[in-house]
Structure formats: structure tokens, C-alpha cells
Amino acid sequence: MSKKAKYNLVKIVVALCVVLCVVLTAFELGVTYRILKAAEVDGTEYSVAEYNWLYTNSVYEIYNNYYSQYGQLATYFFNPSSNLSEQVYNQETGETWADYVKTYTDNTLIEMTKLYDAGKAAGYEMEETHYETIEKEWNDAKEAAAESGLSVNNYVEMNYGRGVNEKVFKEMEERYFYAFSFASNFAENEEVSASDIDAYYAENKEMFDSVSYRTFFASAAVEEGGDKEAAKADAKAKAEAVLAGTEEGEFTAYSHYVKSSVNPLFADWVFDAARTAGEKAYFENENGSYVVEFVEANDLHYNTVNVRHILVAPEDKASDTAWQEALALAEKYEKEWKELGGSEENFAETAAKYSVDSSAANGGLYENIFKGQMVAEFEDWCFDSARKPGDSEIIKTSYGYHIMYFSGVSEEYYSYAIGNTVKNVRLNDYINELIEGVEVSELSGNKYVGRHFG
């Protein structure tokens, strides 16, 4: 081979290496993930980066649903910090959490796409507050990145997957907010008449009717190798003595429980229309024996209430000192609020600054609180017959100390609860019509999604 031919060959090899390095660099920098398509829904294509954003959103939405029910124990069911492909979702089918999240994301992608298209076709304009929320979440990401010593794009890539940058983050947030705010707007604008409400209630009474009752329970639990039958007999004897009134028993109160939330062992009994206040009955199962006392069938025709609060939680609920410190902080925050002027607006500012409750972002506000929704002490304060707008007090619950502020009475529970249910039923019907027959088509980049979760 001539020197010239060798020289030309070297140039070609060097050029190919340069091209390969550029391609690999682009791949590593995430550019490829923003170009490569992962999925298509009814003509709309989504890149790997865009799908990764929604996949991540799905992971934490699922986790938060578990956390709202089980608190810190949520990770026993679903742990986003561990490899999702190694966590079993369904023992019978072998489906992993990675499989489940993928299905969940696909379903959300379909709904989001069709609602977004429907909103645009209807000329819907999203409220400015949603754009403000998107900007705030990006600013929060920037702050978290700075604290971690990372660039914001590196930070969001680590948390949302390769290819996600500011543009992808904001565009997907906007698409998501737009789609589901359009859905909310659709439901809110549905007109529901009094006759619609009465008709739906007549067909679905068990969804709304509630009772208050008390139970005494004698456990028949035994250690391994123990005499189960003797334990059951002992539990029965205790419960029967309480029922007869020859012994006192410690009863637990249950207020405003719908039938689906009541122990099936005695649900039919407490919801029987023949029940009278103070009436008691005996029930037993393998776990032990119950004495159930009927208190009342609850009236649905009462006004819900609007309340603001500031939650100050003790760092260690088992420590008396921690509770004392929490109370001192609550008193400090209450004093600060009053020094600001003591208005509801001032209270909202103080709640946003100090409350550890999720309502802090909304100035501590809970609207249309209904009976049975909150813990007993919280509700007792809210629904006190003497309560009037502007009332404030520090109360204690199992969560901590709450600085309370009563905003006022709101909608009637019967109309509010059933009317909203009818609206949501109609919205679901509308969405089901939109998405009927629509599927996600996986494209070549789909194999790259979700890798940041293992």
C-alpha cells in the first residue's frame, strides 16, 4: 500500500472515530434520548426523555398513594429507591413493580394525550396558577440541585431519567397540568340538579349513609402452641360479661363510618334500620369476641366547614420532652401570627411558613370538611355548635399540636358529596369515551425508559 493510500486510510479512521465520539457524547449528554422516540399515542409521539418524565411521575404518584395509607411502612409494599425490576408486584403472575409502573404510565399517557387534544379542540385555557406551579417546581429543582452541588440539568436527569432537561421538564409538566386541569374544569362545569342528586342517592345509599358506633373487643390470640379454644372461650366470657353489664369494658368509638368501612362481621347489624341508640349485640370470629353498641345513624344534611390550621409535630412522639417542645413552638407561631395582625390572610402566611402538614402550600386551608374525615379532636373543634368565623385555638391530636383557625361553614354535605360524585361519574364516562380503543405503540426507544429505577 502506498504512503498516500495509508495516509488517506488513517484520515478516514480518524474521521470515523471523531463521528463516533460525537455520537457517543451526544448519547451520554442525553441529546439522543430527547430525539429517540419511545411511544406514540393516536398520532402524538413521545421521546425517551418525555416518557421518562411521566414514568418518574407515575412512580412517585403510586408511592404517595401508599404513603398516605401506611406512612413510612409504604416502602414495605413499594420502594422507589430499590430496583423496581427486582420487586414483585403480583406473586401469582410474577409481575414486577417495573411492569406495573410501565402499565400505569401507558394508561396515564393515553389519558393525558386525549384530554390534552380535547382541551385544545375546545379552546380551553389553563389558569395562570398552574404555570406558576410549574415555574415553582423548576425553581425547587434548581435549589435542590444547588444544595447537592449539581447543575440543575444533571439533577433532573438523575431524578427523572436520561435526556430530561429544563425544556422537557417544563413542556411535560405543562402538558400534564393542561390535560388534567381540563378534566377538572369539565367536571366543575357539569350541571347537577337536585333531582339528579336525589336519584343518585336513591340508587347508591350505601356509598353515603353512615353510622356511629362503639366496640369492645376481647382478643382470642394465643402464642404458638397455645390453647386456641380456651382463649376463644375466655374472650367470649369477657365480652358476654360486658354485654350483660356485669363488667366494664373499654370501648372504641367509630364516628360517621360508611358500610364498606365497617367490619363485615357486624356491618349489616349496625346498618339495620331497626337499630336504636344504646342497643348492643355480641359477635365473634377466630380473632376474638366483640360487643358492638349502636350510637346513631348520621344525618347527611349538615353544613361542611372550612378551616385553616398549622401543624406542629413532635420530633419523637414517644417523648414527653418532644411534645413540650412542639407545644412551645405552636405557641410561638400563634404569637407571631397575632403580631402580624391576626387576620386569616396573616394566618395563611404563617401556615405556609411553618406548618408541616401538606395543606401548608395552600395556607393551611381545608375546605368542605365533612364528619368522619379528620381525627376526632380536630373534628370536635371544627363542628362545635358554638364555633364562629375567626375562632382560633391550639388543640392536640395524635399528629401533634394544631393551631386552628375557623374560616366558616360551607356547602351542605348531602348536596356537596353526592353532587361531586355525580360529576366525577360523568367525567369518567367522558374520559372512557375519549380513550376507547386507544393504545400506546412502543417505538424503538422504549427499551431505554425507566432505567434510572433499575
Beta strands, then each sheet from edge to edge (+ up, - down):
strand 1: 37-41
strand 2: 44-47
strand 3: 88-90
strand 4: 95-96
strand 5: 210-219
strand 6: 252-258
strand 7: 280-285
strand 8: 288-297
strand 9: 303-312
strand 10: 365-369
strand 11: 392-397
strand 12: 400-412
strand 13: 440-442
sheet 1: 2+ 1- 13+
sheet 2: 3+ 4-
sheet 3: 6+ 5- 8+ 7-
sheet 4: 10+ 9- 12+ 11-
end
